[in-house]
Structures are given as structure tokens and as C-alpha cells.
Amino acid sequence: MEASYTIPQFCAAYHISRVHYYTLKDQGKVPQELRLGRRVIITRRAAEAWEEKLLKEQNEQPNWDAPLFVSL
């Protein structure tokens, strides 16, 4: 894993399009960005924190695809 990413590098690393990145950004669901002049950098730590947050959110949501068993 890189020490930091530009937005195109981050998108390539996580296999998402730049359009999807900016859609997520509009929803407030992207990693924290660091601005260095005109450049936008995503640090490895920010990417890892973003990943952990998404995984936690997924694990907290009920799995509606799982079969429901009711004992009578």
C-alpha cells in the first residue's frame, strides 16, 4: 500500500471510478483529504480509517438477504 494517494491513485487502489468517488464525496463518505497547495492527498492512515468505518457500518446493518428462521 502506498504512503499516500492522489484521488486517481486512490480510486485505482480501491477499484472505484472517479465519478463514484465524487458521488461518495457529495454524501460525505470519502476519506479525509489533505490539501497541499492545489493537490489533494489521501494518506494511508485516512484510507485505512475510511475502510474500517465502512466495514463497521456494513456489520451494523441487518442482513436482509439472510434467511429468517422462526421456531414455533
N, C-alpha and C positions, 0 to 999 in steps of 0.2 A: 504494500500500500504506500502511496506517495505521502510525503510530509505535508503537502497542501495541494489543492486543486484549483484550477480556474473553473468557471462554470462548464465549459465544454468538456474538460477533463473529468469533472465530477459526473456529468451526465453519461459519459462513456464508461466510467468505472462502475456506475450503478445501472447501466443498460436502460436509461430513460432518455427520451428526446428532450431537446431544449424547450420545445413547446410545452411538454408535460412539466418540466421544471418550473417554467413561468406560471403555469396553471396552479401548481402547488404553492408557488410563492404568493400568488394572489389570495390563496387560502391560508397563508401563514404557516405552511407546512414544509418549509425548506430549512436546511441547517443555517446556523448563524453565519452571516457573511462578514468578512473583514475587508474593508476598503483601504487600498494602498494607492493613493492618487486616483487614477481613473480605473485601476484594476480591481476586480472583485476576487477575493481569495476565500476558499473554504478550507480551513485547517483540518488535519486528520482528526484532531480531538472533536471538532464541531461535527464532522461527518459521523464519527462513532457515536456521539451523543444523540444525533438525529436518528441513527439506526436503532439504538436502544429505545428511544422514545416511541418509534413506530412499532417495534416489536412488543413493547409493553401495552400500547393501545390495542394492538391486534389481540393480545392474550386476554385483555379485559373485556372485549366484546363477546357476546354469546355466539356460539357457532350454530347458526340456524340450519346448516346443512347436515348436522349430525342427526341421526335417527333418535326419536324420542321413545322411551320405553316407559310404560305406565304399568305398575303392578296393581292387580285388582284384589 
